[in-house]
Amino acid sequence: MDELAEELGRSPELFPYALDLPGDSVAFIRLNRSEYERASFLDARLLTRQSSQRAYSWTRLAAAIEAAGLTERCGFIFHIGHVGSTLLSRLIGAHGAVFSLREPMILRTFAQLGDEGAPPHAWPDFSARLRFGVKLLSRTFETRQLAVVKTTSFVSELAAELVSRASMPKAVAMFVSPESYIATILGGPNSRQEAKLLAPARLRRLHRRIGAEVWQLADLSEGEVLALAWACEMSALAQAAACSGGRICRVDFDHFLADPATFLMSVLRHFDVPAAAPDVRAILAGPDMRRYSKAPEHAYDAALRRDVLNQARALYAAEIRRGLAWLDRAAARFAPVHHAVALAQ
């Protein structure tokens, strides 16, 4: 066994940071356990002046993965964005039997390749390379741990393929109702700007799912664009749920916040984590429920979120109504949107 295979098999310290498509290679950086725990995003925000990257060709990497005997053994958290997925990832990661990874950039790249319709010619073995990527993300620091990967929202485009794998991974699908989602996005200037940037890709993805080009962004109000965003991401989750064999656990974040102990216990047990009521109480008594999960230096809790939502509902009631009306019409016309609405009920 060569040095790379030995290191890959020893721990997840050598992290597959990025896919280099022109170079047909994968760039790795080193992360210790505490760096994984702190990271809200396993992407460019990890890098510092001290970071050192090393690239390995897919040919060498595939041989090393096989030599190390790496296997697929992980779970996933899929979500529609701004629905508490980072919080849930941190909470379950506080249990010693879970190793949480948040938004690895390599999965985003795989999803973006798929969104282009087909892998480029340099990537004839897309499925095989995705399999190798999942094996790399399945490594843990302790043998008792299960790696649970919290993806970026648009990686849900790959969710059906990921949950259909022979390893039969379990997953969580996180969402909120359409009304709550639209109010959430309207309640934050940054989230509104992000939604505008993502809108063209979401429209393209939804059109592909329903098999027709029906809408143009220029004809839609902001509330309607946000309803379209919800429909796009939720229909991807509905598609995954339909082929998961019951291995996807649905979590409405608003319901979670109303009874976090019950939902956290359910999620841990869904992932076959041996959790007891004292474990859940200890996790919820920690700092995560009182800070903003993506930026833990900032205080944030359920009460503050509720205030933000209620303010958005008061300020943007007309836009919320427009969005919900658009969603009703779309669900009546197109089965994927209907299935998305049904998943949230």
C-alpha positions in Angstrom: 0.0 0.0 0.0 1.5 3.4 -1.0 1.7 6.5 1.2 -1.4 8.1 -0.2 -3.5 5.0 0.4 -2.3 4.7 3.9 -3.1 8.3 4.7 -6.5 8.2 3.2 -7.3 5.1 5.2 -6.1 6.4 8.4 -8.4 9.4 9.0 -10.3 12.2 7.1 -7.5 14.6 7.9 -6.5 14.8 4.2 -9.7 16.5 2.9 -10.7 16.5 -0.7 -11.1 20.3 -1.0 -11.8 20.9 -4.7 -12.1 19.2 -8.1 -9.7 20.5 -10.8 -11.5 19.8 -14.0 -8.8 20.9 -16.5 -6.2 19.1 -14.6 -8.4 16.0 -14.0 -7.3 15.9 -10.4 -8.5 16.6 -6.9 -6.9 19.1 -4.6 -6.5 18.2 -0.9 -5.8 20.2 2.2 -5.3 19.2 5.8 -8.0 19.6 8.4 -7.9 18.4 12.0 -10.9 17.5 14.0 -11.4 20.9 15.6 -11.2 22.6 12.1 -13.9 20.3 10.8 -16.1 21.2 13.9 -15.7 24.9 13.4 -16.2 25.0 9.7 -19.7 26.1 8.5 -18.5 25.7 4.8 -15.9 23.2 3.5 -15.0 25.5 0.6 -12.8 28.5 -0.1 -13.6 30.0 3.3 -11.4 27.3 4.8 -8.3 28.7 3.2 -5.8 30.8 5.1 -2.3 32.0 4.2 -1.0 28.9 5.9 -3.1 26.5 3.8 -1.2 24.2 1.5 -2.9 22.3 -1.3 -1.7 19.2 -3.0 -3.4 17.7 -6.1 -3.6 14.1 -7.0 -4.7 12.8 -10.4 -7.9 10.8 -10.6 -5.9 7.8 -11.8 -3.7 7.8 -8.7 -6.5 8.7 -6.4 -8.8 5.9 -7.6 -6.0 3.4 -7.1 -5.3 4.7 -3.6 -9.0 4.6 -2.6 -9.3 1.0 -3.8 -6.0 0.0 -2.0 -7.2 1.6 1.2 -10.4 -0.3 1.1 -12.6 2.8 1.6 -16.3 2.2 1.6 -19.4 4.3 1.2 -20.9 4.8 4.7 -22.5 8.1 5.3 -25.7 10.0 5.7 -26.9 13.3 4.1 -28.8 16.4 5.1 -30.5 17.8 2.1 -32.4 21.1 2.3 -33.9 24.0 0.4 -31.7 26.8 2.0 -32.3 29.0 5.0 -34.1 26.2 6.9 -31.8 25.4 9.8 -29.7 22.7 8.1 -26.4 24.1 9.5 -27.9 24.2 13.0 -29.1 20.5 12.7 -25.7 19.5 11.4 -24.0 21.1 14.4 -26.5 19.6 16.9 -26.1 16.0 15.6 -22.3 16.6 15.3 -22.2 17.3 19.1 -23.0 13.5 19.5 -19.8 11.5 19.7 -21.1 8.9 17.2 -21.6 11.5 14.4 -19.0 13.2 12.3 -20.6 16.3 10.6 -19.3 17.7 7.4 -20.9 20.9 6.1 -21.2 21.8 2.4 -18.1 20.2 0.8 -17.3 22.1 -2.3 -16.6 18.9 -4.3 -20.3 17.9 -4.1 -21.3 21.4 -5.3 -19.0 20.9 -8.4 -20.5 17.5 -9.1 -24.0 19.1 -8.9 -23.0 21.9 -11.2 -21.6 19.5 -13.8 -24.9 17.7 -13.7 -26.8 20.9 -14.1 -25.0 21.5 -17.4 -26.8 18.5 -18.8 -23.9 16.0 -19.0 -20.4 15.7 -17.7 -17.8 17.3 -19.9 -15.6 15.1 -22.1 -12.8 15.1 -19.6 -15.2 13.4 -17.2 -16.4 10.3 -18.9 -16.6 8.4 -15.6 -18.9 10.8 -13.7 -20.7 8.2 -11.7 -17.5 6.4 -10.8 -15.9 9.6 -9.7 -18.9 10.5 -7.7 -18.6 7.1 -6.0 -15.0 7.8 -5.1 -16.0 11.3 -3.8 -18.6 9.7 -1.5 -16.1 7.2 -0.2 -13.7 10.0 0.7 -16.4 11.9 2.5 -17.4 8.8 4.4 -14.2 8.6 6.4 -14.3 9.5 10.1 -11.9 10.0 13.0 -13.4 7.2 15.0 -14.7 3.8 13.8 -18.0 4.3 15.8 -18.8 7.5 13.9 -21.1 8.0 11.0 -20.2 10.8 8.6 -23.2 13.0 7.9 -22.8 15.4 5.0 -24.8 18.6 5.0 -24.9 19.6 1.4 -25.4 23.0 -0.3 -29.1 23.5 -1.3 -28.6 22.9 -5.0 -26.8 19.7 -4.4 -30.3 18.3 -3.9 -30.2 18.0 -7.7 -28.0 15.0 -7.0 -30.1 13.8 -4.0 -32.0 11.1 -5.9 -28.8 9.6 -7.3 -27.1 9.8 -3.9 -29.8 8.1 -1.9 -30.2 5.4 -4.6 -26.7 4.1 -4.2 -26.0 0.5 -3.3 -24.8 1.6 0.1 -28.4 2.7 0.8 -27.6 5.9 2.7 -30.1 7.5 5.0 -30.9 11.2 4.7 -32.8 14.1 6.1 -34.8 16.5 4.0 -35.2 19.9 5.6 -37.7 22.5 4.6 -40.4 25.0 5.7 -43.8 25.8 4.3 -43.9 28.0 1.2 -45.2 30.9 3.2 -42.5 30.6 5.9 -39.8 30.3 3.2 -40.9 33.4 1.3 -41.1 35.4 4.5 -37.7 34.1 5.6 -36.0 35.3 2.4 -37.8 38.6 2.3 -36.7 39.2 5.9 -33.0 39.5 5.1 -31.3 41.7 2.5 -28.5 39.2 2.0 -30.9 36.3 1.4 -32.9 38.4 -1.1 -29.7 39.2 -3.1 -28.7 35.5 -3.0 -32.1 34.5 -4.3 -31.8 36.9 -7.2 -28.4 35.4 -8.1 -29.7 31.8 -7.9 -33.0 32.5 -9.7 -31.8 31.8 -13.3 -30.3 28.4 -12.4 -33.4 27.5 -10.3 -35.7 28.4 -13.2 -33.6 26.2 -15.6 -33.6 23.3 -13.1 -37.4 23.5 -12.6 -38.1 23.8 -16.3 -36.0 20.7 -16.8 -37.9 18.8 -14.1 -41.3 19.6 -15.5 -40.2 19.1 -19.1 -41.3 22.5 -20.4 -40.1 26.1 -20.5 -43.1 28.0 -19.0 -41.9 31.0 -17.1 -39.6 34.0 -17.6 -38.1 35.7 -14.6 -38.8 39.1 -16.0 -42.5 38.4 -15.8 -42.5 37.3 -12.2 -42.7 39.5 -9.0 -40.1 38.9 -6.2 -42.6 36.9 -4.3 -43.3 34.7 -7.3 -39.6 34.2 -7.9 -39.2 33.0 -4.3 -42.1 30.6 -4.7 -40.4 29.3 -7.8 -37.2 28.9 -5.8 -39.1 26.9 -3.2 -40.7 24.7 -5.9 -37.4 24.1 -7.5 -35.6 22.9 -4.4 -38.6 21.1 -2.9 -39.3 19.2 -6.1 -35.7 17.9 -6.1 -36.3 16.6 -2.5 -39.6 15.1 -3.6 -37.9 13.3 -6.4 -35.3 11.9 -4.0 -37.9 10.9 -1.5 -39.8 9.0 -4.1 -36.8 6.7 -4.8 -35.3 6.5 -1.3 -37.2 3.5 -0.1 -38.3 5.4 3.0 -34.7 6.3 3.9 -35.4 10.0 3.9 -36.7 11.7 7.1 -38.6 14.9 6.6 -37.9 17.8 9.0 -40.0 21.0 8.9 -37.7 23.5 10.6 -40.6 25.5 12.1 -41.9 22.2 13.7 -38.4 21.4 14.8 -38.1 24.7 16.7 -41.4 24.1 18.4 -40.1 20.8 19.8 -36.4 20.4 19.2 -35.9 17.5 21.7 -38.4 15.3 19.9 -37.0 16.1 16.4 -33.4 15.8 17.3 -34.0 12.4 18.9 -35.9 11.3 15.7 -33.0 12.4 13.5 -30.3 10.7 15.5 -32.3 7.5 15.6 -33.0 7.8 11.9 -29.2 7.7 11.4 -29.0 4.7 13.7 -27.2 6.7 16.3 -27.6 5.3 19.8 -29.0 8.4 21.5 -30.9 8.6 24.8 -32.9 11.5 26.2 -30.1 12.7 28.5 -27.8 13.0 25.4 -30.4 15.1 23.6 -30.9 17.4 26.6 -27.2 17.9 27.0 -26.8 18.8 23.3 -29.7 21.3 23.3 -28.4 22.8 26.5 -25.2 23.7 24.7 -24.6 27.0 22.8 -25.8 26.0 19.3 -29.5 26.8 19.9 -28.5 30.4 20.9 -26.2 31.4 18.1 -26.2 31.8 14.4 -24.9 28.5 13.1 -23.2 29.8 10.0 -21.4 32.5 12.1 -21.4 31.3 15.7 -19.9 34.6 16.9 -23.4 36.1 16.5 -26.3 35.5 18.8 -29.5 34.1 17.2 -32.3 32.0 18.5 -35.9 31.0 17.8 -37.4 34.1 19.2 -35.3 36.4 17.1 -36.1 34.3 14.0 -39.8 34.6 14.8 -39.5 38.4 15.1 -37.8 38.6 11.7 -40.4 36.5 10.1 -43.3 38.4 11.6 -41.8 41.7 10.5 -41.4 40.4 6.9 -45.0 39.2 6.9 -46.2 42.6 7.9 -44.0 44.4 5.3 -44.4 42.1 2.4 -47.8 40.6 2.8 -48.8 41.3 -0.8 -45.6 39.7 -2.2 -46.2 36.6 -0.1 -49.7 36.3 -1.4 -48.5 36.6 -5.0 -46.0 33.9 -4.4 -48.4 31.5 -2.8 -50.9 32.1 -5.6 -48.2 31.4 -8.2 -47.4 28.2 -6.4 -51.0 27.1 -6.4 -51.3 27.5 -10.1 -48.0 25.7 -10.8 -49.0 22.8 -8.6 -52.3 22.4 -10.4 -50.5 22.2 -13.8 -47.3 20.3 -13.1 -46.9 17.0 -11.2 -43.4 17.7 -9.9 -44.6 20.9 -8.2 -47.6 19.1 -6.9 -45.4 16.5 -5.4 -43.2 19.2 -3.8 -46.2 20.7 -2.1 -47.4 17.3 -0.9 -43.9 16.6 0.6 -44.2 19.7 2.8 -47.6 18.7 4.2 
